[in-house]
Amino acid sequence: MAGLPFAEAGPGALRIVERVRGSASTDFGVPGEVLKADRAPLERDQAARQAALVKAAWKVLDRVLARAPAELRKGPRGGGRDRDAIDEHVRGAEVIYARKLGLRLPMPPAAPGVASRTSARSAILEALDAVSLGQAVVPKGWPGRYAARRIAWHALDHAWEIEDRIPTA
């Protein structure tokens, strides 16, 4: 989706660079802590790569939303949101995440591709570029690396949730 190459890695190629204490949120996969490495400045090409990955995550979510039925299969105990409620949740989170980047955005409309939804996402991508120096631009804000990881994770997490809950014949 992002059109970016990834280096091939053989066995043992991954290495741990930092450890952080988890929380109830990390039990569900949420990247809940800003790492020391998140505060490192980004080179221009790194910031562009980061923005491309966030944009690709949104593209995946939009494609899943477009093909999912409005009503999704319920979870094992009968719970779970339907497609439009998940979309509303993700859009609301993007507004909150934007505040962590120093932006005040209105809630974008539900329909993917609508100009105001696209402009909100463009503003977030621009803000990610602006915080590439590794520091948050607002008090209690997020550095760009963390913001990008959290935004992309959230979009993909809900895209996968929707895919898992599409009713089968």
LOVODO-785694 format. One record per residue (C-alpha): x, y, z. Coordinates in nm, 2 decimals. Each point is the difference from the previous one (the first is absolute). Last residue first. Layout:
BEGIN
<east->X	north->Y	up->Z> .
...
//
This chain:
BEGIN
<east->-2.22	north->-1.73	up->0.42> .
<east->0.25	north->0.18	up->0.21> .
<east->-0.08	north->0.31	up->0.20> .
<east->0.28	north->0.27	up->0.00> .
<east->0.13	north->-0.01	up->0.36> .
<east->0.36	north->-0.08	up->-0.06> .
<east->0.02	north->0.26	up->-0.28> .
<east->-0.15	north->0.26	up->0.23> .
<east->0.25	north->-0.07	up->0.28> .
<east->0.29	north->0.00	up->-0.26> .
<east->-0.10	north->0.35	up->-0.11> .
<east->-0.04	north->0.10	up->0.36> .
<east->0.36	north->-0.10	up->0.09> .
<east->0.13	north->0.15	up->-0.33> .
<east->-0.14	north->0.35	up->0.08> .
<east->0.11	north->-0.01	up->0.36> .
<east->0.35	north->-0.13	up->-0.09> .
<east->0.05	north->0.27	up->-0.26> .
<east->-0.10	north->0.28	up->0.24> .
<east->0.21	north->-0.14	up->0.29> .
<east->0.31	north->-0.06	up->-0.22> .
<east->-0.03	north->0.34	up->-0.16> .
<east->-0.05	north->0.18	up->0.33> .
<east->0.29	north->-0.19	up->0.16> .
<east->0.24	north->0.10	up->-0.27> .
<east->-0.13	north->0.36	up->-0.02> .
<east->0.05	north->0.08	up->0.37> .
<east->-0.33	north->0.01	up->0.19> .
<east->-0.16	north->0.28	up->0.20> .
<east->-0.03	north->0.04	up->0.37> .
<east->0.09	north->0.37	up->-0.05> .
<east->-0.01	north->0.08	up->-0.37> .
<east->0.26	north->-0.03	up->-0.28> .
<east->0.13	north->-0.34	up->0.12> .
<east->0.37	north->-0.05	up->-0.07> .
<east->0.17	north->-0.23	up->-0.24> .
<east->0.10	north->0.25	up->-0.26> .
<east->-0.25	north->-0.16	up->-0.23> .
<east->-0.28	north->0.18	up->0.17> .
<east->-0.07	north->0.21	up->-0.32> .
<east->-0.03	north->-0.31	up->-0.22> .
<east->-0.25	north->-0.16	up->0.23> .
<east->-0.19	north->0.33	up->-0.01> .
<east->-0.01	north->-0.01	up->-0.38> .
<east->-0.14	north->-0.36	up->0.02> .
<east->-0.26	north->0.11	up->0.25> .
<east->-0.11	north->0.29	up->-0.22> .
<east->-0.02	north->-0.23	up->-0.29> .
<east->-0.22	north->-0.23	up->0.20> .
<east->-0.24	north->0.28	up->0.09> .
<east->0.01	north->0.11	up->-0.37> .
<east->-0.11	north->-0.34	up->-0.11> .
<east->-0.28	north->-0.02	up->0.24> .
<east->-0.11	north->0.36	up->-0.10> .
<east->0.02	north->-0.10	up->-0.37> .
<east->-0.21	north->-0.31	up->0.03> .
<east->0.21	north->-0.30	up->-0.11> .
<east->-0.13	north->-0.23	up->0.26> .
<east->-0.36	north->0.08	up->0.11> .
<east->-0.04	north->0.04	up->0.37> .
<east->0.05	north->0.37	up->0.03> .
<east->0.30	north->0.15	up->0.18> .
<east->-0.03	north->0.11	up->0.37> .
<east->0.14	north->0.35	up->0.01> .
<east->0.38	north->0.04	up->0.03> .
<east->0.20	north->0.18	up->0.26> .
<east->0.37	north->-0.07	up->-0.07> .
<east->0.30	north->0.01	up->0.23> .
<east->0.12	north->-0.35	up->-0.07> .
<east->-0.16	north->-0.16	up->0.31> .
<east->-0.31	north->0.19	up->-0.11> .
<east->0.01	north->-0.20	up->-0.33> .
<east->-0.02	north->-0.32	up->0.21> .
<east->-0.33	north->0.12	up->0.14> .
<east->-0.14	north->0.07	up->-0.34> .
<east->0.14	north->-0.33	up->-0.13> .
<east->-0.17	north->-0.18	up->0.29> .
<east->-0.34	north->0.15	up->-0.10> .
<east->0.06	north->-0.13	up->-0.36> .
<east->0.09	north->-0.35	up->0.14> .
<east->-0.31	north->-0.01	up->0.22> .
<east->-0.23	north->0.12	up->-0.28> .
<east->0.14	north->-0.27	up->-0.23> .
<east->-0.06	north->-0.27	up->0.27> .
<east->-0.35	north->0.13	up->0.05> .
<east->-0.06	north->-0.01	up->-0.38> .
<east->0.13	north->-0.36	up->-0.03> .
<east->-0.20	north->-0.16	up->0.29> .
<east->0.13	north->0.01	up->0.35> .
<east->0.06	north->-0.31	up->0.21> .
<east->-0.19	north->-0.22	up->0.24> .
<east->-0.18	north->-0.33	up->-0.02> .
<east->0.22	north->-0.19	up->0.25> .
<east->0.22	north->-0.16	up->-0.27> .
<east->0.00	north->0.32	up->-0.21> .
<east->-0.27	north->0.11	up->-0.23> .
<east->0.02	north->-0.03	up->-0.38> .
<east->0.00	north->0.34	up->-0.16> .
<east->-0.29	north->0.21	up->-0.13> .
<east->0.07	north->0.28	up->-0.24> .
<east->0.16	north->-0.25	up->-0.24> .
<east->0.38	north->0.04	up->-0.06> .
<east->0.13	north->0.09	up->-0.35> .
<east->0.05	north->0.37	up->0.05> .
<east->0.11	north->-0.02	up->0.36> .
<east->0.27	north->-0.25	up->-0.10> .
<east->0.12	north->0.22	up->-0.28> .
<east->0.00	north->0.31	up->0.23> .
<east->0.19	north->-0.19	up->0.27> .
<east->0.27	north->-0.11	up->-0.24> .
<east->0.04	north->0.35	up->-0.14> .
<east->0.03	north->0.14	up->0.35> .
<east->0.28	north->-0.24	up->0.07> .
<east->0.17	north->0.10	up->-0.33> .
<east->-0.02	north->0.37	up->0.11> .
<east->0.16	north->-0.08	up->0.33> .
<east->0.28	north->-0.19	up->-0.18> .
<east->0.05	north->0.28	up->-0.25> .
<east->0.03	north->0.25	up->0.29> .
<east->0.27	north->-0.21	up->0.16> .
<east->0.19	north->-0.03	up->-0.33> .
<east->-0.02	north->0.37	up->-0.05> .
<east->0.13	north->0.06	up->0.36> .
<east->0.28	north->-0.24	up->-0.06> .
<east->0.09	north->0.17	up->-0.33> .
<east->0.02	north->0.34	up->0.17> .
<east->0.22	north->-0.14	up->0.28> .
<east->-0.18	north->-0.06	up->0.33> .
<east->0.10	north->0.13	up->0.34> .
<east->0.01	north->-0.25	up->0.29> .
<east->-0.28	north->0.04	up->0.24> .
<east->-0.17	north->-0.33	up->-0.10> .
<east->0.33	north->-0.18	up->0.09> .
<east->-0.07	north->0.08	up->0.37> .
<east->-0.33	north->-0.18	up->-0.05> .
<east->-0.35	north->0.16	up->0.04> .
<east->-0.22	north->-0.25	up->0.16> .
<east->-0.34	north->-0.15	up->-0.09> .
<east->0.07	north->-0.18	up->-0.32> .
<east->-0.33	north->-0.17	up->0.03> .
<east->0.02	north->-0.38	up->-0.05> .
<east->-0.29	north->-0.10	up->0.22> .
<east->0.22	north->-0.09	up->0.30> .
<east->0.17	north->0.32	up->-0.09> .
<east->-0.30	north->0.19	up->0.13> .
<east->-0.01	north->-0.18	up->0.34> .
<east->0.36	north->0.12	up->0.04> .
<east->0.35	north->-0.08	up->-0.12> .
<east->0.33	north->0.10	up->0.14> .
<east->0.25	north->0.11	up->-0.26> .
<east->0.29	north->-0.17	up->-0.17> .
<east->0.23	north->0.15	up->-0.25> .
<east->0.22	north->-0.10	up->-0.30> .
<east->-0.09	north->-0.36	up->-0.02> .
<east->0.16	north->-0.16	up->-0.31> .
<east->-0.15	north->-0.16	up->-0.31> .
<east->0.24	north->-0.16	up->-0.24> .
<east->0.02	north->-0.33	up->0.19> .
<east->-0.14	north->-0.20	up->-0.28> .
<east->0.02	north->0.19	up->-0.33> .
<east->-0.12	north->0.34	up->-0.08> .
<east->-0.10	north->0.13	up->-0.34> .
<east->0.01	north->0.38	up->-0.01> .
<east->-0.34	north->0.16	up->-0.05> .
<east->-0.07	north->0.19	up->-0.32> .
<east->-0.27	north->0.27	up->0.01> .
<east->-0.30	north->0.01	up->-0.23> .
<east->-0.23	north->0.11	up->0.28> .
<east->-0.27	north->-0.25	up->-0.09> .
//
